[in-house]
Amino acid sequence: MNFHYLTKDEINIIVNIDKESNKTPWSLHDYEESFKNPHHYFVGYSINNKLIGICAYSLVIDEAEILQIVIEKESQGNGYGYQLLNHVCNLVIAQKATQIFLEVMVGNTNAINLYHKLGFNIIGKRKNYYRVEGKSIDAILMAKTLIGFDLS
Ligand SMILES: CC(C)(COP(=O)(O)OP(=O)(O)OC[C@H]1O[C@@H](n2cnc3c(N)ncnc32)[C@H](O)[C@@H]1OP(=O)(O)O)[C@@H](O)C(=O)NCCC(=O)NCCS
């Protein structure tokens, strides 16, 4: 397994993984805009040289936010999402983040369970944050304090 920072050259494969495996994927335009943002980072998870997961995060001063995390459908349920998010938490700690936030769609139990397992707590709700197939769905806001986090 291998983690690496993704570059814009990999944008088409990133968009493809997101589109195939995520209910709320970003468009090519979303990723193009995000790549232009100097506070945004993209981490890929490869197995046998094949990209199977991506995570986009932002870091502004000491606050990090998970913007997107996706493991390709056929590789889900093998612990890869946990490893990828754990790796990203360690990266932002090394970048001096003290808190990390994320939003997740109400009902996305797999993701919510993953975030709880990594120590994220629910801190609020955003009404009608997502739009899926014409329906508005609330987001749960979660956070994790990184101060004192064990890097080992
Ligand atoms: C959410 C996601 C990234 C998890 O990645 P994954 O590799 O499938 O998850 P893992 O195998 O690492 O599982 C880690 C934990 O997540 C939770 N989880 C993952 N799949 C689950 C499932 N099918 N049912 C219940 N909990 C699940 C569990 O807590 C699991 O820990 P456990 O195995 O000890 O029970 C992946 O399902 C995904 O890409 N989903 C589509 C995109 C998405 O919804 N992203 C989140 C946007 S906010």
PDBQT file of the ligand as one rigid body, heavy atoms in Angstrom, charges set to zero:
ROOT
HETATM    1  C1  LIG A 201     -17.138   5.811   3.854  1.00  0.00    +0.000 C 
HETATM    2  C2  LIG A 201     -16.010   5.028   3.190  1.00  0.00    +0.000 C 
HETATM    3  C3  LIG A 201     -14.886   5.999   2.807  1.00  0.00    +0.000 C 
HETATM    4  C4  LIG A 201     -15.466   3.986   4.180  1.00  0.00    +0.000 C 
HETATM    5  O1  LIG A 201     -14.368   3.315   3.574  1.00  0.00    +0.000 OA
HETATM    6  P1  LIG A 201     -14.205   1.716   3.715  1.00  0.00    +0.000 P 
HETATM    7  O2  LIG A 201     -12.876   1.353   3.209  1.00  0.00    +0.000 OA
HETATM    8  O3  LIG A 201     -15.369   1.050   3.073  1.00  0.00    +0.000 OA
HETATM    9  O4  LIG A 201     -14.307   1.532   5.301  1.00  0.00    +0.000 OA
HETATM   10  P2  LIG A 201     -13.416   0.546   6.213  1.00  0.00    +0.000 P 
HETATM   11  O5  LIG A 201     -13.446  -0.824   5.609  1.00  0.00    +0.000 OA
HETATM   12  O6  LIG A 201     -12.096   1.178   6.446  1.00  0.00    +0.000 OA
HETATM   13  O7  LIG A 201     -14.256   0.518   7.547  1.00  0.00    +0.000 OA
HETATM   14  C5  LIG A 201     -13.897   1.322   8.628  1.00  0.00    +0.000 C 
HETATM   15  C6  LIG A 201     -15.105   1.498   9.519  1.00  0.00    +0.000 C 
HETATM   16  O8  LIG A 201     -16.103   2.210   8.793  1.00  0.00    +0.000 OA
HETATM   17  C7  LIG A 201     -17.396   1.690   9.162  1.00  0.00    +0.000 C 
HETATM   18  N1  LIG A 201     -17.978   0.974   8.019  1.00  0.00    +0.000 N 
HETATM   19  C8  LIG A 201     -17.427   0.800   6.790  1.00  0.00    +0.000 A 
HETATM   20  N2  LIG A 201     -18.269   0.069   5.995  1.00  0.00    +0.000 NA
HETATM   21  C9  LIG A 201     -19.345  -0.192   6.746  1.00  0.00    +0.000 A 
HETATM   22  C10 LIG A 201     -20.571  -0.903   6.486  1.00  0.00    +0.000 A 
HETATM   23  N3  LIG A 201     -20.818  -1.473   5.293  1.00  0.00    +0.000 N 
HETATM   24  N4  LIG A 201     -21.493  -0.965   7.465  1.00  0.00    +0.000 NA
HETATM   25  C11 LIG A 201     -21.278  -0.373   8.650  1.00  0.00    +0.000 A 
HETATM   26  N5  LIG A 201     -20.130   0.299   8.979  1.00  0.00    +0.000 NA
HETATM   27  C12 LIG A 201     -19.191   0.383   8.032  1.00  0.00    +0.000 A 
HETATM   28  C13 LIG A 201     -17.144   0.728  10.290  1.00  0.00    +0.000 C 
HETATM   29  O9  LIG A 201     -17.079   1.441  11.512  1.00  0.00    +0.000 OA
HETATM   30  C14 LIG A 201     -15.780   0.218   9.942  1.00  0.00    +0.000 C 
HETATM   31  O10 LIG A 201     -15.113  -0.319  11.043  1.00  0.00    +0.000 OA
HETATM   32  P3  LIG A 201     -15.320  -1.890  11.410  1.00  0.00    +0.000 P 
HETATM   33  O11 LIG A 201     -14.930  -2.644  10.198  1.00  0.00    +0.000 OA
HETATM   34  O12 LIG A 201     -14.391  -2.104  12.578  1.00  0.00    +0.000 OA
HETATM   35  O13 LIG A 201     -16.766  -2.053  11.735  1.00  0.00    +0.000 OA
HETATM   36  C15 LIG A 201     -16.516   4.261   1.913  1.00  0.00    +0.000 C 
HETATM   37  O14 LIG A 201     -17.611   3.467   2.294  1.00  0.00    +0.000 OA
HETATM   38  C16 LIG A 201     -16.909   5.158   0.761  1.00  0.00    +0.000 C 
HETATM   39  O15 LIG A 201     -16.079   5.534  -0.061  1.00  0.00    +0.000 OA
HETATM   40  N6  LIG A 201     -18.221   5.497   0.668  1.00  0.00    +0.000 N 
HETATM   41  C17 LIG A 201     -18.735   6.317  -0.437  1.00  0.00    +0.000 C 
HETATM   42  C18 LIG A 201     -18.261   7.747  -0.344  1.00  0.00    +0.000 C 
HETATM   43  C19 LIG A 201     -18.701   8.396   0.932  1.00  0.00    +0.000 C 
HETATM   44  O16 LIG A 201     -19.838   8.260   1.373  1.00  0.00    +0.000 OA
HETATM   45  N7  LIG A 201     -17.766   9.151   1.537  1.00  0.00    +0.000 N 
HETATM   46  C20 LIG A 201     -18.026   9.923   2.731  1.00  0.00    +0.000 C 
HETATM   47  C21 LIG A 201     -18.453  11.288   2.347  1.00  0.00    +0.000 C 
HETATM   48  S1  LIG A 201     -18.698  12.295   3.799  1.00  0.00    +0.000 SA
ENDROOT
TORSDOF 0
